[in-house]
Amino acid sequence: MKRIFLTLSFASVLVLFSCKENASSKINAENVEVAADRDAAAKSLPVMSFDKVEHDFGSIEQNSPQETIFTFTNTGDAPLILTDAKSSCGCTIPEYPKNTPIAPGETGKMVVKFNGAGQNQVTKTISVSANTSKGTETLRIKAFVNPKGTGALGPVK
């Protein structure tokens, strides 16, 4: 038993003191610079700034096609890439520059088409996915939809 204890003690001392290399001597300065540049680039993110986040079509006739343009600017310091834009229903269709890099300072346009479906006050949302820190932006369109052929001009108070 004494022999096993001494053997284990000797082995543990040997392991502890044999790894006494100077770790700082193994650092390559070139690799540190490359890593610093990479980390700085990773912190650069695009920022998507819209001219408006909501559009009101006002009072429209049912099933009358409507269209609006949301203009956005990349106010960040990295290329902006829109990966997806989905509406809350099939009556609203967003058209956008999918997977096209938009450089910092440049602008882009998203055309939103609405077919005027529904009745009374209607609000639809468009979720825009991009490589920003938030990941998604939400746009809204709204209208008061009058039944076709009634000639009514909005809600009655």
DSSP file (Angstrom, degrees, kcal/mol; ACC not computed):
  #  RESIDUE AA STRUCTURE BP1 BP2  ACC     N-H-->O    O-->H-N    N-H-->O    O-->H-N    TCO  KAPPA ALPHA  PHI   PSI    X-CA   Y-CA   Z-CA
    1    1 A M     >        0   0    0      0, 0.0     4,-2.2     0, 0.0     5,-0.2   0.000 360.0 360.0 360.0 -41.4    0.0    0.0    0.0
    2    2 A K  H  >  +     0   0    0      1,-0.2     4,-2.2     2,-0.2     5,-0.2   0.879 360.0  53.0 -63.5 -37.5    2.8    2.3    0.9
    3    3 A R  H  > S+     0   0    0      2,-0.2     4,-2.2     1,-0.2    -1,-0.2   0.888 108.2  49.6 -66.8 -40.5    4.5    1.5   -2.4
    4    4 A I  H  > S+     0   0    0      2,-0.2     4,-2.5     1,-0.2     5,-0.2   0.912 110.8  50.6 -65.0 -42.7    1.3    2.4   -4.4
    5    5 A F  H  X S+     0   0    0     -4,-2.2     4,-2.3     1,-0.2    -2,-0.2   0.913 111.9  46.5 -62.3 -43.8    1.0    5.7   -2.5
    6    6 A L  H  X S+     0   0    0     -4,-2.2     4,-2.5     2,-0.2    -1,-0.2   0.893 111.9  51.0 -65.9 -39.9    4.6    6.7   -3.2
    7    7 A T  H  X S+     0   0    0     -4,-2.2     4,-2.3     2,-0.2    -2,-0.2   0.924 112.6  45.7 -64.6 -44.7    4.3    5.7   -6.9
    8    8 A L  H  X S+     0   0    0     -4,-2.5     4,-2.4     2,-0.2    -2,-0.2   0.886 112.6  51.2 -65.5 -39.2    1.2    7.9   -7.3
    9    9 A S  H  X S+     0   0    0     -4,-2.3     4,-2.2    -5,-0.2    -2,-0.2   0.926 111.4  47.3 -63.5 -44.8    2.7   10.8   -5.4
   10   10 A F  H  X S+     0   0    0     -4,-2.5     4,-2.3     1,-0.2    -2,-0.2   0.909 112.3  49.9 -63.0 -43.1    5.8   10.6   -7.6
   11   11 A A  H  X S+     0   0    0     -4,-2.3     4,-2.2     1,-0.2    -1,-0.2   0.903 111.0  48.5 -64.6 -41.6    3.7   10.5  -10.8
   12   12 A S  H  X S+     0   0    0     -4,-2.4     4,-2.3     2,-0.2    -1,-0.2   0.889 111.9  48.9 -68.1 -38.2    1.6   13.4   -9.8
   13   13 A V  H  X S+     0   0    0     -4,-2.2     4,-2.1     2,-0.2     5,-0.2   0.912 111.3  50.8 -64.4 -42.0    4.6   15.6   -8.9
   14   14 A L  H  X S+     0   0    0     -4,-2.3     4,-1.3     1,-0.2    -2,-0.2   0.913 112.2  46.4 -61.4 -44.3    6.2   14.6  -12.3
   15   15 A V  H  X S+     0   0    0     -4,-2.2     4,-0.7     1,-0.2    -2,-0.2   0.910 112.4  50.3 -66.3 -43.2    3.0   15.6  -14.2
   16   16 A L  H  < S+     0   0    0     -4,-2.3     3,-0.2     1,-0.2    -2,-0.2   0.886 118.9  35.1 -64.5 -40.3    2.6   18.9  -12.3
   17   17 A F  H  < S+     0   0    0     -4,-2.1     3,-0.5     1,-0.2    -1,-0.2   0.573 104.6  68.6 -96.1  -8.7    6.1   20.2  -12.8
   18   18 A S  H  < S+     0   0    0     -4,-1.3     2,-0.3     1,-0.2    -1,-0.2   0.713  91.7  62.8 -81.3 -18.5    6.9   18.8  -16.3
   19   19 A C     <  +     0   0    0     -4,-0.7    -1,-0.2    -3,-0.2    -2,-0.1  -0.257  64.4 125.3 -97.3  45.0    4.4   21.2  -17.9
   20   20 A K        +     0   0    0     -3,-0.5    -1,-0.2    -2,-0.3     2,-0.1  -0.104  30.7 140.4 -98.6  36.5    6.2   24.3  -16.9
   21   21 A E        -     0   0    0      1,-0.1     2,-0.9    -3,-0.0     3,-0.1  -0.450  61.8-108.8 -75.7 153.2    6.5   25.8  -20.4
   22   22 A N    >   -     0   0    0      1,-0.2     3,-1.0    -2,-0.1     4,-0.4  -0.747  28.1-164.3 -84.7 108.2    6.1   29.5  -20.9
   23   23 A A  G >  S+     0   0    0     -2,-0.9     3,-1.5     1,-0.3     4,-0.3   0.830  83.5  62.9 -65.3 -33.6    2.8   29.9  -22.7
   24   24 A S  G >  S+     0   0    0      1,-0.3     3,-0.9     2,-0.2    -1,-0.3   0.738  92.9  64.2 -67.2 -20.5    3.4   33.5  -23.7
   25   25 A S  G <  S+     0   0    0     -3,-1.0    -1,-0.3     1,-0.2    -2,-0.2   0.690  97.0  57.9 -74.3 -16.2    6.4   32.4  -25.8
   26   26 A K  G <  S+     0   0    0     -3,-1.5     2,-0.3    -4,-0.4    -1,-0.2   0.525  79.7 109.9 -89.9  -6.7    4.0   30.5  -28.0
   27   27 A I    <   -     0   0    0     -3,-0.9     2,-0.6    -4,-0.3     3,-0.1  -0.551  59.8-147.3 -76.2 129.0    1.8   33.5  -29.0
   28   28 A N    >>  -     0   0    0     -2,-0.3     4,-1.5     1,-0.1     3,-0.5  -0.868   2.2-151.3 -97.9 118.6    2.2   34.6  -32.6
   29   29 A A  H 3> S+     0   0    0     -2,-0.6     4,-1.9     1,-0.2     5,-0.2   0.820  95.1  58.6 -60.0 -33.1    1.8   38.4  -32.9
   30   30 A E  H 3> S+     0   0    0      1,-0.2     4,-2.1     2,-0.2    -1,-0.2   0.905 104.7  49.8 -63.5 -41.6    0.5   38.0  -36.4
   31   31 A N  H <> S+     0   0    0     -3,-0.5     4,-2.3     1,-0.2    -1,-0.2   0.854 107.2  55.2 -66.2 -34.4   -2.3   35.8  -35.3
   32   32 A V  H  X S+     0   0    0     -4,-1.5     4,-2.1     2,-0.2    -1,-0.2   0.910 108.5  48.0 -65.6 -41.8   -3.2   38.3  -32.6
   33   33 A E  H  X S+     0   0    0     -4,-1.9     4,-2.3     2,-0.2    -2,-0.2   0.911 111.7  49.4 -64.9 -43.2   -3.6   41.1  -35.1
   34   34 A V  H  X S+     0   0    0     -4,-2.1     4,-2.3     1,-0.2    -2,-0.2   0.911 111.9  48.9 -62.5 -42.1   -5.7   39.0  -37.5
   35   35 A A  H  X S+     0   0    0     -4,-2.3     4,-2.4     2,-0.2    -1,-0.2   0.881 110.0  51.5 -65.6 -38.5   -8.0   38.0  -34.6
   36   36 A A  H  X S+     0   0    0     -4,-2.1     4,-2.1     2,-0.2    -2,-0.2   0.911 111.1  47.6 -65.4 -42.1   -8.3   41.6  -33.5
   37   37 A D  H  X S+     0   0    0     -4,-2.3     4,-2.2     2,-0.2    -2,-0.2   0.910 112.2  50.0 -63.8 -41.9   -9.3   42.7  -37.0
   38   38 A R  H  X S+     0   0    0     -4,-2.3     4,-1.9     1,-0.2    -2,-0.2   0.903 111.0  48.8 -63.4 -42.2  -11.8   39.8  -37.2
   39   39 A D  H  X S+     0   0    0     -4,-2.4     4,-1.0     2,-0.2    -1,-0.2   0.883 110.7  50.6 -66.5 -38.1  -13.4   40.8  -33.9
   40   40 A A  H  X S+     0   0    0     -4,-2.1     4,-0.6     1,-0.2     3,-0.4   0.898 110.5  49.6 -66.0 -39.7  -13.6   44.4  -34.9
   41   41 A A  H >< S+     0   0    0     -4,-2.2     3,-0.8     1,-0.2    -1,-0.2   0.848 105.6  57.6 -67.1 -33.8  -15.3   43.4  -38.2
   42   42 A A  H 3< S+     0   0    0     -4,-1.9    -1,-0.2     1,-0.2    -2,-0.2   0.780 102.1  55.5 -68.3 -25.6  -17.8   41.2  -36.3
   43   43 A K  H 3< S+     0   0    0     -4,-1.0     2,-0.5    -3,-0.4    -1,-0.2   0.660  86.3  95.4 -80.4 -15.9  -18.9   44.2  -34.2
   44   44 A S    <<  +     0   0    0     -3,-0.8    32,-0.0    -4,-0.6    -3,-0.0  -0.657  56.3 172.9 -77.6 121.0  -19.8   46.2  -37.4
   45   45 A L        -     0   0    0     -2,-0.5    32,-1.6    33,-0.1    33,-0.2  -0.950  31.8-115.7-129.5 148.7  -23.5   45.7  -38.1
   46   46 A P        -     0   0    0      0, 0.0    87,-0.6     0, 0.0     2,-0.4  -0.505  23.6-150.8 -76.3 153.9  -25.9   47.3  -40.6
   47   47 A V        -     0   0    0     31,-0.2    28,-2.3    -2,-0.2     2,-0.7  -0.997   5.2-146.4-127.8 127.0  -28.8   49.4  -39.3
   48   48 A M  E     -A   74   0A   0     -2,-0.4     2,-0.5    26,-0.2    26,-0.2  -0.840  17.6-176.3 -99.0 113.0  -32.0   49.6  -41.3
   49   49 A S  E     -A   73   0A   0     24,-2.6    24,-2.5    -2,-0.7     2,-0.2  -0.945   9.4-155.8-113.5 119.4  -33.7   53.0  -41.0
   50   50 A F  E     -A   72   0A   0     -2,-0.5    22,-0.2    22,-0.2     3,-0.1  -0.639  20.9-137.1 -92.3 149.6  -37.1   53.4  -42.7
   51   51 A D  S    S-     0   0    0     20,-2.7     2,-0.3     1,-0.3    -1,-0.1   0.794  95.3  -0.5 -70.5 -28.8  -38.5   56.8  -43.9
   52   52 A K        -     0   0    0     19,-0.4    -1,-0.3     1,-0.0     3,-0.1  -0.973  53.7-160.4-154.3 152.1  -41.9   55.5  -42.4
   53   53 A V  S    S+     0   0    0     -2,-0.3    87,-2.3     1,-0.2     2,-0.3   0.412  81.0  44.0-114.0  -2.7  -43.0   52.3  -40.6
   54   54 A E  E     -d  140   0B   0     85,-0.2     2,-0.4    71,-0.0    87,-0.2  -0.999  60.1-168.1-143.2 141.0  -46.7   52.8  -41.2
   55   55 A H  E     -d  141   0B   0     85,-2.1    87,-2.2    -2,-0.3     2,-0.6  -0.997   7.8-156.5-130.3 132.3  -48.8   53.8  -44.2
   56   56 A D  E     -d  142   0B   0     -2,-0.4    87,-0.2    85,-0.2     3,-0.1  -0.930   5.8-169.3-108.6 116.3  -52.5   54.7  -44.2
   57   57 A F  E     -     0   0B   0     85,-3.2     2,-0.2    -2,-0.6    86,-0.2   0.605  32.9-147.8 -76.6 -11.2  -54.3   54.3  -47.5
   58   58 A G  E     -     0   0B   0     84,-0.4    86,-3.1     2,-0.0     2,-0.6  -0.564  55.1  -8.9  80.0-144.5  -57.3   56.1  -46.0
   59   59 A S  E    S+d  144   0B   0     -2,-0.2     2,-0.3    84,-0.2    86,-0.2  -0.810  76.5 170.1 -94.2 122.1  -60.7   55.1  -47.2
   60   60 A I  E     -d  145   0B   0     84,-2.7    86,-3.0    -2,-0.6     2,-0.3  -0.872  35.5-105.2-129.4 162.0  -60.7   52.7  -50.2
   61   61 A E  E >   -d  146   0B   0     -2,-0.3     3,-1.7    84,-0.2    87,-0.1  -0.655  50.9 -90.9 -85.8 144.0  -63.2   50.6  -52.1
   62   62 A Q  T 3  S+     0   0    0     84,-2.6    55,-0.2    -2,-0.3    54,-0.1  -0.228 108.2  10.6 -56.4 138.2  -63.2   46.9  -51.5
   63   63 A N  T 3  S+     0   0    0     53,-2.3    -1,-0.3     1,-0.2    53,-0.2   0.614  88.7 137.6  65.9  17.7  -60.9   44.9  -53.9
   64   64 A S    <   -     0   0    0     -3,-1.7    -1,-0.2    52,-0.3     2,-0.1  -0.834  58.2-119.0 -91.8 123.9  -59.3   48.0  -55.3
   65   65 A P        -     0   0    0      0, 0.0     2,-0.3     0, 0.0    50,-0.2  -0.349  34.2-173.3 -65.6 137.3  -55.5   47.4  -55.6
   66   66 A Q  E     - B   0 114A   0     48,-3.6    48,-2.6    -2,-0.1     2,-0.3  -0.890   4.9-170.5-127.6 158.1  -53.3   49.7  -53.6
   67   67 A E  E     + B   0 113A   0     -2,-0.3     2,-0.3    46,-0.2    46,-0.2  -0.992   6.5 174.5-151.7 141.7  -49.5   50.2  -53.5
   68   68 A T  E     - B   0 112A   0     44,-2.0    44,-2.9    -2,-0.3     2,-0.5  -0.964  22.1-132.7-142.5 161.1  -47.0   52.1  -51.4
   69   69 A I  E     - B   0 111A   0     -2,-0.3     2,-0.6    42,-0.2    42,-0.2  -0.969   7.9-160.6-120.2 127.1  -43.2   52.3  -51.2
   70   70 A F  E     - B   0 110A   0     40,-2.9    40,-2.4    -2,-0.5     2,-0.4  -0.934  15.0-157.0-101.6 119.0  -41.2   52.0  -47.9
   71   71 A T  E     - B   0 109A   0     -2,-0.6   -20,-2.7    38,-0.2   -19,-0.4  -0.819  12.5-174.4 -98.4 135.2  -37.8   53.6  -48.5
   72   72 A F  E     -AB  50 108A   0     36,-2.4    36,-2.6    -2,-0.4     2,-0.4  -0.924  11.5-153.7-129.5 155.4  -35.0   52.4  -46.1
   73   73 A T  E     -AB  49 107A   0    -24,-2.5   -24,-2.6    -2,-0.3     2,-1.1  -0.976  21.4-126.6-127.7 140.0  -31.3   53.5  -45.6
   74   74 A N  E     +A   48   0A   0     32,-2.5    31,-3.7    -2,-0.4   -26,-0.2  -0.767  33.8 169.9 -84.4 100.9  -28.4   51.5  -44.3
   75   75 A T        +     0   0    0    -28,-2.3    -1,-0.2    -2,-1.1   -27,-0.1   0.285  50.0  88.4 -96.1   9.1  -27.2   53.8  -41.5
   76   76 A G  S    S-     0   0    0    -29,-0.6    29,-0.1     2,-0.2     4,-0.1  -0.041  86.5-109.6 -89.9-162.5  -24.8   51.1  -40.1
   77   77 A D  S    S+     0   0    0    -32,-1.6   -33,-0.1    27,-0.1    26,-0.0  -0.026  90.9  59.0-125.1  30.2  -21.2   50.3  -41.0
   78   78 A A  S    S-     0   0    0    -33,-0.2    -2,-0.2    24,-0.1   -31,-0.2  -0.967  97.3 -77.4-148.3 158.2  -21.6   47.0  -42.8
   79   79 A P        -     0   0    0      0, 0.0     2,-0.4     0, 0.0    24,-0.2  -0.339  44.5-134.8 -61.3 136.3  -23.5   45.8  -45.9
   80   80 A L  B     -H  102   0C   0     22,-2.8    22,-2.5   -35,-0.1     2,-0.4  -0.787  20.9-171.7 -93.8 132.1  -27.3   45.3  -45.3
   81   81 A I        -     0   0    0     -2,-0.4    50,-1.2    20,-0.2     2,-0.6  -0.971  13.1-151.5-129.3 118.2  -28.9   42.1  -46.6
   82   82 A L  E     +fE  98 130B   0     15,-0.5    17,-3.2    -2,-0.4    18,-0.3  -0.773  16.9 176.6 -85.4 122.6  -32.6   41.6  -46.6
   83   83 A T  E     -     0   0B   0     46,-2.2     2,-0.3    -2,-0.6    47,-0.2   0.709  59.9  -2.0-100.3 -23.9  -33.3   37.8  -46.4
   84   84 A D  E     - E   0 129B   0     45,-1.5    45,-3.1     2,-0.0     2,-0.3  -0.988  45.3-166.2-164.0 153.8  -37.1   37.7  -46.2
   85   85 A A  E     - E   0 128B   0     -2,-0.3     2,-0.4    43,-0.2    43,-0.2  -0.913  17.7-179.5-146.4 119.2  -40.2   39.8  -46.0
   86   86 A K  E     - E   0 127B   0     41,-2.3    41,-3.2    -2,-0.3     2,-0.2  -0.947  14.8-145.1-123.8 141.0  -43.5   38.2  -45.0
   87   87 A S  E     - E   0 126B   0     -2,-0.4    39,-0.2     5,-0.3    -2,-0.0  -0.620  25.6-117.2 -99.5 163.4  -47.0   39.8  -44.7
   88   88 A S  S    S+     0   0    0     37,-2.0     2,-0.3    -2,-0.2    38,-0.1   0.571  96.1  16.4 -76.9  -8.7  -49.6   38.9  -42.2
   89   89 A C  S >  S-     0   0    0     36,-0.3     3,-1.3     3,-0.2    -2,-0.1  -0.983  80.1-106.8-156.4 166.2  -52.0   37.7  -45.0
   90   90 A G  T 3  S+     0   0    0     -2,-0.3    -2,-0.0     1,-0.3    -1,-0.0   0.566 107.9  72.5 -72.9  -8.9  -52.0   36.8  -48.6
   91   91 A C  T 3  S+     0   0    0      1,-0.1    24,-1.9    23,-0.1     2,-0.5   0.521  91.6  65.4 -83.4  -4.2  -53.7   40.0  -49.7
   92   92 A T  E <   -C  114   0A   0     -3,-1.3    -5,-0.3    22,-0.2    22,-0.2  -0.978  64.9-173.6-122.4 125.4  -50.5   42.0  -49.0
   93   93 A I  E     -C  113   0A   0     20,-2.9    20,-2.7    -2,-0.5     2,-0.4  -0.959   8.3-156.9-125.1 116.4  -47.4   41.3  -51.1
   94   94 A P  E     -C  112   0A   0      0, 0.0     2,-0.5     0, 0.0    18,-0.2  -0.745   3.3-163.5 -90.1 138.6  -44.0   42.9  -50.4
   95   95 A E  E     +C  111   0A   0     16,-3.0    16,-2.2    -2,-0.4    -2,-0.0  -0.990  24.9 153.4-119.4 126.8  -41.4   43.2  -53.2
   96   96 A Y        -     0   0    0     -2,-0.5     2,-1.8    14,-0.2    14,-0.1  -0.936  56.1 -86.9-149.2 164.3  -37.8   43.9  -52.0
   97   97 A P    >   -     0   0    0      0, 0.0     3,-1.3     0, 0.0   -15,-0.5  -0.561  52.6-154.9 -78.4  83.6  -34.2   43.4  -53.1
   98   98 A K  B 3   -f   82   0B   0     -2,-1.8   -15,-0.2     1,-0.3   -14,-0.0  -0.386  67.7 -10.1 -67.9 131.2  -33.7   39.9  -51.7
   99   99 A N  T 3  S+     0   0    0    -17,-3.2    -1,-0.3     1,-0.2   -16,-0.1   0.705  96.8 134.0  55.5  25.6  -30.1   38.9  -50.7
  100  100 A T    <   -     0   0    0     -3,-1.3   -18,-0.4   -18,-0.3    -1,-0.2  -0.924  58.6-123.6-104.4 118.0  -28.7   42.0  -52.5
  101  101 A P        -     0   0    0      0, 0.0     2,-0.6     0, 0.0   -20,-0.2  -0.375  19.8-159.0 -64.2 133.6  -26.1   43.8  -50.3
  102  102 A I  B     -H   80   0C   0    -22,-2.5   -22,-2.8    -2,-0.1     3,-0.1  -0.960  18.9-133.4-115.0 113.2  -26.9   47.4  -49.7
  103  103 A A    >   -     0   0    0     -2,-0.6     3,-2.1   -24,-0.2   -29,-0.3  -0.151  36.3 -78.5 -65.2 157.3  -23.7   49.3  -48.7
  104  104 A P  T 3  S+     0   0    0      0, 0.0   -29,-0.2     0, 0.0    -1,-0.2  -0.334 120.3  19.9 -56.2 133.1  -23.6   51.7  -45.7
  105  105 A G  T 3  S+     0   0    0    -31,-3.7     2,-0.1     1,-0.3   -30,-0.1   0.178 100.0 115.0  91.1 -17.0  -25.2   55.0  -46.7
  106  106 A E    <   -     0   0    0     -3,-2.1   -32,-2.5   -32,-0.2    -1,-0.3  -0.437  55.6-136.8 -84.8 161.8  -27.2   53.6  -49.6
  107  107 A T  E     -B   73   0A   0    -34,-0.2     2,-0.3    -2,-0.1   -34,-0.2  -0.790  16.1-172.2-115.9 159.9  -30.9   53.4  -49.8
  108  108 A G  E     -B   72   0A   0    -36,-2.6   -36,-2.4    -2,-0.3     2,-0.4  -0.906  14.9-129.7-141.3 169.7  -33.3   50.7  -51.0
  109  109 A K  E     -B   71   0A   0     -2,-0.3     2,-0.5   -38,-0.2   -38,-0.2  -0.965   7.4-163.1-129.4 143.2  -37.1   50.4  -51.7
  110  110 A M  E     -B   70   0A   0    -40,-2.4   -40,-2.9    -2,-0.4     2,-0.5  -0.983  13.7-154.6-121.8 117.7  -39.7   47.9  -50.6
  111  111 A V  E     -BC  69  95A   0    -16,-2.2   -16,-3.0    -2,-0.5     2,-0.5  -0.806   8.2-163.0 -92.7 127.9  -42.9   48.0  -52.7
  112  112 A V  E     -BC  68  94A   0    -44,-2.9   -44,-2.0    -2,-0.5     2,-0.4  -0.957   1.9-163.7-116.5 120.7  -46.0   46.8  -50.8
  113  113 A K  E     -BC  67  93A   0    -20,-2.7   -20,-2.9    -2,-0.5     2,-0.4  -0.871   5.2-173.4-106.0 136.0  -49.1   45.8  -52.8
  114  114 A F  E     -BC  66  92A   0    -48,-2.6   -48,-3.6    -2,-0.4   -22,-0.2  -0.996  17.7-153.2-130.1 130.0  -52.5   45.5  -51.1
  115  115 A N        -     0   0    0    -24,-1.9   -23,-0.1    -2,-0.4    -1,-0.1   0.393  42.1-114.2 -89.1   5.8  -55.5   44.2  -52.9
  116  116 A G        +     0   0    0    -25,-0.2   -53,-2.3   -53,-0.2   -52,-0.3   0.762  58.0 160.6  74.7  24.3  -58.1   46.0  -50.7
  117  117 A A        +     0   0    0    -55,-0.2    -1,-0.2   -26,-0.2     2,-0.1  -0.329  35.5  39.0 -75.5 161.9  -59.6   42.8  -49.3
  118  118 A G  S    S-     0   0    0     -2,-0.0     2,-0.3     4,-0.0   -55,-0.1  -0.415  78.8 -94.3  97.3-173.7  -61.6   42.8  -46.1
  119  119 A Q  S    S-     0   0    0      2,-0.2    27,-0.2    -2,-0.1    -2,-0.0  -0.986  73.5  -4.3-145.4 153.2  -64.1   45.3  -44.7
  120  120 A N  E    S+ G   0 145B   0     25,-2.6    25,-3.3    -2,-0.3     2,-0.4  -0.287 118.9   3.2  63.4-147.4  -64.1   48.3  -42.3
  121  121 A Q  E    S- G   0 144B   0     23,-0.3     2,-0.4    21,-0.1    23,-0.2  -0.561  73.7-176.2 -75.2 124.8  -60.8   49.1  -40.6
  122  122 A V  E     - G   0 143B   0     21,-3.1    21,-2.1    -2,-0.4     2,-0.4  -0.979   8.9-176.0-124.9 132.6  -58.0   46.7  -41.9
  123  123 A T  E     - G   0 142B   0     -2,-0.4     2,-0.3    19,-0.2    19,-0.2  -0.997   4.5-177.1-129.4 129.3  -54.4   46.6  -40.6
  124  124 A K  E     - G   0 141B   0     17,-2.7    17,-2.5    -2,-0.4     2,-0.3  -0.921  11.1-148.1-123.7 149.6  -51.7   44.4  -42.1
  125  125 A T  E     - G   0 140B   0     -2,-0.3   -37,-2.0    15,-0.2     2,-0.4  -0.879   2.7-156.4-118.5 152.0  -48.1   43.9  -41.0
  126  126 A I  E     -EG  87 139B   0     13,-2.6    13,-2.8    -2,-0.3     2,-0.6  -0.993   9.7-153.5-125.4 121.9  -45.0   43.1  -42.9
  127  127 A S  E     -EG  86 138B   0    -41,-3.2   -41,-2.3    -2,-0.4     2,-0.6  -0.868   9.9-161.0 -98.6 119.4  -42.1   41.4  -41.1
  128  128 A V  E     -EG  85 137B   0      9,-3.2     9,-2.2    -2,-0.6     2,-0.4  -0.891   1.9-157.1-105.1 119.7  -38.7   42.2  -42.7
  129  129 A S  E     +EG  84 136B   0    -45,-3.1   -46,-2.2    -2,-0.6   -45,-1.5  -0.829  26.3 151.1 -98.2 132.3  -35.8   39.9  -41.9
  130  130 A A  E     -E   82   0B   0      5,-2.3     2,-0.6    -2,-0.4   -48,-0.2  -0.906  58.5 -92.1-149.8 174.2  -32.3   41.2  -42.3
  131  131 A N  S    S+     0   0    0    -50,-1.2     2,-0.1    -2,-0.3   -49,-0.1  -0.168  80.0 124.0 -88.2  42.2  -28.8   40.9  -40.9
  132  132 A T  S    S-     0   0    0     -2,-0.6   -85,-0.1   -87,-0.1    -2,-0.1  -0.404  79.4-102.4 -92.2 173.5  -29.2   43.7  -38.4
  133  133 A S  S    S+     0   0    0    -87,-0.6   -86,-0.1     1,-0.2    -1,-0.1   0.856 124.9  46.0 -66.9 -33.3  -28.8   43.4  -34.6
  134  134 A K  S    S-     0   0    0      1,-0.1     2,-0.4     0, 0.0    -1,-0.2   0.827  94.3-150.3 -75.7 -32.5  -32.6   43.3  -34.2
  135  135 A G        +     0   0    0     -6,-0.0    -5,-2.3     0, 0.0     2,-0.3  -0.141  68.5  44.9  89.7 -39.7  -33.0   40.7  -36.9
  136  136 A T  E     - G   0 129B   0     -2,-0.4     2,-0.3    -7,-0.2    -7,-0.2  -0.986  58.9-163.5-138.6 149.7  -36.5   41.8  -37.9
  137  137 A E  E     - G   0 128B   0     -9,-2.2    -9,-3.2    -2,-0.3     2,-0.5  -0.945  16.7-140.7-124.3 149.1  -38.3   45.1  -38.6
  138  138 A T  E     - G   0 127B   0     -2,-0.3     2,-0.3   -11,-0.2   -11,-0.2  -0.956  15.8-174.1-118.6 128.2  -42.1   45.4  -38.7
  139  139 A L  E     - G   0 126B   0    -13,-2.8   -13,-2.6    -2,-0.5     2,-0.4  -0.828   9.3-153.8-112.9 155.1  -44.0   47.7  -41.1
  140  140 A R  E     -dG  54 125B   0    -87,-2.3   -85,-2.1    -2,-0.3     2,-0.4  -0.977  11.5-172.6-132.6 144.2  -47.7   48.3  -41.1
  141  141 A I  E     -dG  55 124B   0    -17,-2.5   -17,-2.7    -2,-0.4     2,-0.3  -0.970  13.4-180.0-125.6 149.5  -50.3   49.3  -43.7
  142  142 A K  E     +dG  56 123B   0    -87,-2.2   -85,-3.2    -2,-0.4   -84,-0.4  -0.987   7.1 165.8-147.1 157.8  -53.9   50.2  -42.9
  143  143 A A  E     - G   0 122B   0    -21,-2.1   -21,-3.1    -2,-0.3     2,-0.7  -0.978  37.7-119.1-161.5 157.2  -57.0   51.3  -44.7
  144  144 A F  E     -dG  59 121B   0    -86,-3.1   -84,-2.7    -2,-0.3     2,-0.6  -0.944  36.0-153.1-103.0 113.6  -60.7   51.6  -44.1
  145  145 A V  E     -dG  60 120B   0    -25,-3.3   -25,-2.6    -2,-0.7   -84,-0.2  -0.787   6.6-160.3 -97.2 118.5  -62.3   49.3  -46.7
  146  146 A N  E     -d   61   0B   0    -86,-3.0   -84,-2.6    -2,-0.6     3,-0.1  -0.722  32.0 -96.9 -93.2 144.2  -65.8   50.2  -47.9
  147  147 A P    >   -     0   0    0      0, 0.0     3,-1.6     0, 0.0     4,-0.4  -0.286  54.0 -90.2 -57.4 145.3  -68.0   47.6  -49.6
  148  148 A K  T 3  S+     0   0    0      1,-0.2   -85,-0.1     2,-0.1   -87,-0.0  -0.324 107.0  10.1 -62.7 133.2  -67.9   47.7  -53.3
  149  149 A G  T 3  S+     0   0    0     -3,-0.1    -1,-0.2   -87,-0.1   -88,-0.0   0.466  95.8 104.7  82.4   2.4  -70.4   50.0  -55.0
  150  150 A T    <   -     0   0    0     -3,-1.6    -2,-0.1     2,-0.1     3,-0.1   0.790  69.6-145.9 -86.6 -26.4  -71.6   51.7  -51.8
  151  151 A G        +     0   0    0     -4,-0.4    -3,-0.1     1,-0.2    -1,-0.0   0.510  43.3 152.3  76.2   1.4  -69.8   55.0  -52.3
  152  152 A A        -     0   0    0     -5,-0.3    -1,-0.2     1,-0.1    -6,-0.1  -0.350  37.8-149.8 -65.8 147.7  -69.3   55.3  -48.5
  153  153 A L        -     0   0    0      1,-0.2   -94,-0.1    -3,-0.1    -1,-0.1  -0.328  55.5 -50.9-118.4  50.0  -66.3   57.3  -47.5
  154  154 A G  S    S-     0   0    0    -94,-0.1    -1,-0.2   -96,-0.1     2,-0.1  -0.627  89.8 -18.0 119.4-175.0  -65.1   55.9  -44.2
  155  155 A P        -     0   0    0      0, 0.0     2,-0.5     0, 0.0    -2,-0.0  -0.362  59.1-126.2 -70.0 144.4  -66.5   55.0  -40.8
  156  156 A V              0   0    0      1,-0.1    -2,-0.0    -2,-0.1    -4,-0.0  -0.786 360.0 360.0 -91.3 129.1  -69.8   56.5  -39.7
  157  157 A K              0   0    0     -2,-0.5    -1,-0.1     0, 0.0     0, 0.0   0.435 360.0 360.0-102.9 360.0  -69.6   58.3  -36.4
